């Protein structure tokens, strides 16, 4: 616990600040929700879109690409007609589960 407390007491919020780094990874309205949808396992693009009412295909595509660039999500394309694409969290992406659990716990108090 003392180590966690010392991480939060960083006086400067520069590029090395762990809270700032995490905030940059999960920025955007839909990013955390996309991650939440992938926590249970692989999902197709259409499954994610159906689960996130109100997200446009363009925004979902951009969020998934961003997460893939940041090595949080892997994309697998299958040579079917039409092509099937599945998304899955990487080991690094799965480490965000604790962050999302904390967000859910906090959200229940509101």
BAFI-3210 file (N, C-alpha, C; in Angstrom, 3 decimals, decimal comma, padded with zeros to 6 digits):
// residues 110
n [1|2|3|4|5|6|7|8|9|10|11|12|13|14|15|16|17|18|19|20|21|22|23|24|25|26|27|28|29|30|31|32|33|34|35|36|37|38|39|40|41|42|43|44|45|46|47|48|49|50|51|52|53|54|55|56|57|58|59|60|61|62|63|64|65|66|67|68|69|70|71|72|73|74|75|76|77|78|79|80|81|82|83|84|85|86|87|88|89|90|91|92|93|94|95|96|97|98|99|100|101|102|103|104|105|106|107|108|109|110]
n.u [000,821|001,965|003,736|001,965|000,729|002,901|003,248|001,043|001,566|003,254|004,781|004,974|003,199|004,299|005,493|006,260|004,572|002,605|-000,205|-000,997|-000,050|-001,721|-004,227|-003,962|-003,954|-006,532|-008,158|-010,922|-014,399|-015,433|-013,461|-012,864|-015,197|-015,121|-012,924|-014,015|-015,976|-014,371|-013,136|-014,243|-013,456|-012,642|-014,197|-016,335|-016,356|-018,990|-020,345|-019,275|-020,116|-022,934|-023,222|-022,495|-024,450|-025,179|-022,620|-020,775|-019,861|-017,512|-016,276|-015,942|-014,170|-011,953|-011,308|-010,682|-008,463|-006,689|-006,335|-005,148|-002,756|-001,560|-000,907|-002,783|-004,860|-005,462|-005,953|-007,609|-007,998|-010,120|-010,180|-012,877|-016,064|-018,419|-015,328|-014,257|-013,641|-011,950|-011,517|-009,339|-008,260|-004,888|-002,262|-001,264|-003,446|-005,349|-004,512|-005,795|-008,130|-008,384|-008,440|-010,833|-012,593|-012,329|-013,395|-016,027|-016,853|-016,630|-018,510|-020,877|-021,306|-022,242]
n.v [-001,189|001,234|001,700|002,166|004,499|006,247|006,516|008,016|010,407|011,926|014,906|016,401|016,492|015,260|013,877|011,396|010,734|008,294|008,291|010,174|008,894|006,627|007,874|008,984|006,684|005,644|007,619|009,531|009,233|006,652|004,724|003,332|001,878|000,205|-001,350|-002,533|-004,153|-006,042|-007,398|-009,934|-011,627|-012,580|-010,688|-009,961|-007,203|-006,338|-007,338|-005,826|-003,301|-003,557|-003,879|-001,427|000,924|003,619|004,223|005,100|003,393|004,499|005,809|003,614|002,069|003,816|003,903|001,211|000,908|002,732|001,502|-000,828|000,170|000,998|-001,359|-002,728|-004,167|-006,908|-007,670|-009,927|-011,093|-013,000|-014,960|-014,963|-014,779|-012,402|-010,784|-011,751|-010,222|-010,291|-009,061|-008,774|-008,390|-007,725|-009,071|-006,863|-005,116|-006,425|-005,764|-003,472|-004,128|-003,890|-001,107|-000,488|-001,892|-000,404|002,022|001,223|000,564|003,069|004,448|003,303|004,586|007,047]
n.w [000,000|000,732|-001,366|-003,512|-002,561|-002,658|-005,393|-006,113|-004,912|-006,429|-007,141|-009,475|-012,515|-014,961|-018,111|-017,195|-015,166|-013,707|-013,466|-015,362|-017,682|-017,763|-017,992|-020,529|-022,075|-021,738|-022,666|-024,013|-024,836|-025,450|-025,139|-022,652|-022,441|-024,671|-023,973|-021,665|-022,861|-024,068|-022,031|-021,129|-023,214|-026,670|-029,268|-032,039|-034,360|-034,902|-032,663|-030,586|-031,382|-031,242|-028,492|-027,494|-027,406|-029,470|-030,386|-033,243|-036,300|-037,347|-035,147|-033,415|-034,932|-034,949|-032,205|-031,706|-033,389|-032,203|-029,687|-030,575|-031,672|-029,336|-028,221|-026,698|-027,631|-029,805|-033,229|-035,277|-038,481|-040,439|-043,354|-044,671|-046,361|-045,939|-044,800|-041,534|-038,488|-035,461|-032,153|-029,372|-026,016|-025,152|-023,052|-021,718|-022,062|-020,517|-018,005|-017,385|-016,206|-013,412|-013,156|-014,491|-012,850|-010,499|-011,419|-011,897|-009,319|-008,073|-009,630|-008,756|-006,411|-007,014]
ca.u [000,000|002,846|004,266|000,881|000,572|004,008|003,010|000,019|002,055|004,200|004,503|004,857|002,462|005,014|005,273|006,554|003,537|001,841|-001,635|-001,119|000,131|-002,941|-005,297|-003,763|-004,305|-007,977|-008,860|-012,031|-015,687|-015,776|-012,324|-013,026|-016,326|-014,626|-012,102|-014,949|-016,612|-013,401|-012,610|-014,605|-012,804|-012,717|-015,493|-016,352|-016,669|-020,440|-020,755|-018,899|-020,983|-024,278|-023,171|-022,267|-025,518|-024,858|-021,304|-020,798|-018,802|-016,279|-015,661|-015,508|-012,964|-010,827|-010,942|-010,011|-007,137|-005,882|-005,999|-004,212|-001,476|-001,004|-000,628|-003,761|-005,812|-005,004|-007,006|-007,419|-008,905|-010,292|-010,485|-014,210|-016,836|-017,498|-014,245|-014,592|-012,574|-012,132|-010,647|-009,089|-007,294|-003,586|-001,937|-001,187|-004,815|-006,045|-004,103|-006,731|-009,319|-008,450|-008,833|-012,264|-013,311|-012,351|-014,333|-017,378|-017,126|-016,867|-019,768|-022,006|-021,499|-022,806]
ca.v [000,000|002,404|001,935|002,785|005,870|007,075|006,788|009,048|011,650|012,555|016,340|016,920|015,631|015,337|012,724|010,162|010,534|007,092|008,611|010,833|007,868|005,818|008,726|009,106|005,406|005,390|008,861|009,440|008,794|005,255|003,816|002,430|000,977|-000,816|-002,251|-003,306|-005,179|-007,071|-008,087|-011,364|-012,414|-012,128|-010,275|-009,403|-005,784|-006,142|-007,611|-004,664|-002,188|-003,790|-003,719|-000,011|001,703|005,006|004,403|004,986|002,508|005,279|006,002|002,310|001,724|004,644|003,471|-000,095|001,147|003,372|000,472|-001,741|000,886|001,052|-002,749|-003,177|-005,018|-007,542|-007,845|-011,094|-011,067|-014,318|-014,875|-015,469|-013,827|-011,264|-011,026|-011,723|-009,623|-010,437|-008,244|-009,377|-007,660|-008,341|-009,198|-005,488|-004,615|-007,055|-005,101|-002,376|-004,636|-003,286|000,294|-000,471|-002,317|000,756|002,974|000,705|000,699|004,493|004,800|002,840|005,508|008,313]
ca.w [000,000|000,801|-002,713|-004,283|-002,068|-003,134|-006,810|-006,207|-004,318|-007,349|-007,103|-010,834|-013,442|-016,229|-018,983|-016,463|-014,153|-014,061|-013,610|-016,661|-018,717|-017,815|-018,511|-021,973|-022,700|-021,697|-022,999|-024,953|-024,298|-025,689|-024,977|-021,507|-022,704|-025,605|-023,154|-020,831|-023,689|-024,440|-020,844|-021,060|-024,261|-028,057|-029,821|-033,385|-034,462|-034,800|-031,282|-029,790|-031,779|-030,679|-027,040|-027,166|-028,028|-029,771|-030,985|-034,701|-036,806|-037,517|-033,825|-032,924|-035,684|-034,487|-030,849|-031,803|-033,983|-031,170|-028,711|-031,231|-031,740|-027,981|-027,833|-025,712|-028,340|-031,036|-034,234|-036,133|-039,638|-041,040|-044,784|-044,965|-047,159|-045,828|-043,828|-040,115|-037,691|-034,019|-031,317|-028,066|-025,212|-024,934|-021,632|-021,221|-022,010|-019,391|-016,766|-017,141|-015,524|-012,083|-013,331|-014,804|-011,637|-009,593|-011,994|-011,668|-007,888|-007,829|-010,294|-007,940|-005,287|-007,519]
c.u [000,864|003,406|003,218|000,690|001,676|003,852|002,004|000,491|003,115|003,841|004,309|004,052|003,091|004,743|005,546|005,516|002,668|000,346|-001,880|-000,997|-001,138|-004,094|-005,181|-004,164|-005,813|-008,795|-010,011|-013,260|-015,883|-014,671|-012,505|-014,171|-015,950|-013,796|-012,995|-015,589|-015,671|-012,837|-013,004|-013,923|-013,012|-014,134|-015,302|-016,721|-018,155|-020,952|-020,439|-019,840|-022,397|-024,312|-023,053|-023,262|-025,080|-023,491|-021,413|-019,694|-017,458|-015,546|-015,157|-014,224|-011,768|-010,371|-010,191|-008,616|-006,194|-005,422|-005,014|-002,821|-000,780|-000,752|-001,552|-004,750|-005,107|-006,207|-006,638|-008,463|-008,917|-010,746|-011,802|-014,902|-018,164|-016,425|-014,750|-013,389|-012,916|-011,099|-010,532|-008,079|-005,991|-003,382|-001,859|-002,588|-005,601|-005,674|-005,010|-007,995|-009,469|-008,898|-010,337|-013,098|-013,415|-013,331|-015,766|-017,775|-017,429|-018,211|-020,992|-022,279|-022,135|-024,312]
c.v [001,252|002,736|002,610|004,237|006,769|007,396|007,914|010,397|012,335|014,036|016,929|015,952|015,814|014,076|011,384|009,856|009,333|007,351|009,266|009,824|007,031|006,610|008,881|007,832|005,226|006,636|008,608|008,807|007,284|004,265|002,834|001,443|-000,120|-001,833|-003,132|-004,434|-006,321|-007,833|-009,568|-012,231|-011,815|-011,724|-009,768|-007,929|-005,550|-006,403|-006,418|-003,507|-002,347|-003,536|-002,255|000,858|003,147|005,231|004,214|004,023|003,230|005,455|004,678|001,887|002,517|004,231|002,146|000,053|001,767|002,344|-000,546|-001,101|000,900|-000,333|-003,270|-004,169|-005,657|-007,748|-009,047|-011,051|-012,458|-014,154|-015,570|-014,427|-013,596|-011,546|-010,892|-011,166|-009,778|-009,586|-008,889|-008,512|-008,438|-008,501|-007,806|-004,888|-005,174|-006,419|-003,918|-002,838|-004,021|-001,834|000,368|-000,930|-001,157|001,806|002,522|000,855|002,160|004,924|004,368|003,775|006,811|008,286]
c.w [000,000|-000,577|-003,586|-003,863|-002,596|-004,615|-006,990|-005,670|-005,174|-007,458|-008,493|-011,678|-014,825|-017,044|-018,298|-015,389|-014,545|-014,228|-014,968|-017,799|-018,876|-018,398|-020,021|-022,711|-022,779|-022,015|-023,965|-024,337|-024,373|-025,337|-023,824|-021,727|-023,692|-024,829|-022,287|-021,628|-024,029|-023,238|-020,785|-022,125|-025,642|-028,444|-031,231|-033,315|-034,231|-033,382|-030,373|-030,100|-031,204|-029,175|-026,620|-027,923|-028,227|-030,379|-032,498|-035,138|-036,946|-036,185|-033,271|-033,630|-035,177|-033,094|-030,889|-032,394|-032,964|-030,134|-029,286|-031,324|-030,390|-027,396|-026,733|-026,300|-029,531|-031,945|-035,082|-037,233|-040,251|-042,485|-045,094|-045,836|-046,445|-044,784|-042,394|-039,364|-036,220|-033,292|-029,952|-027,326|-025,118|-023,432|-020,995|-021,084|-020,844|-018,060|-016,431|-016,407|-014,139|-012,136|-013,589|-013,621|-010,649|-010,105|-011,739|-010,209|-007,548|-008,422|-009,507|-006,772|-005,716|-007,555]
res [x|x|x|x|x|x|x|x|x|x|x|x|x|x|x|x|x|x|x|x|x|x|x|x|x|x|x|x|x|x|x|x|x|x|x|x|x|x|x|x|x|x|x|x|x|x|x|x|x|x|x|x|x|x|x|x|x|x|x|x|x|x|x|x|x|x|x|x|x|x|x|x|x|x|x|x|x|x|x|x|x|x|x|x|x|x|x|x|x|x|x|x|x|x|x|x|x|x|x|x|x|x|x|x|x|x|x|x|x|x]
***
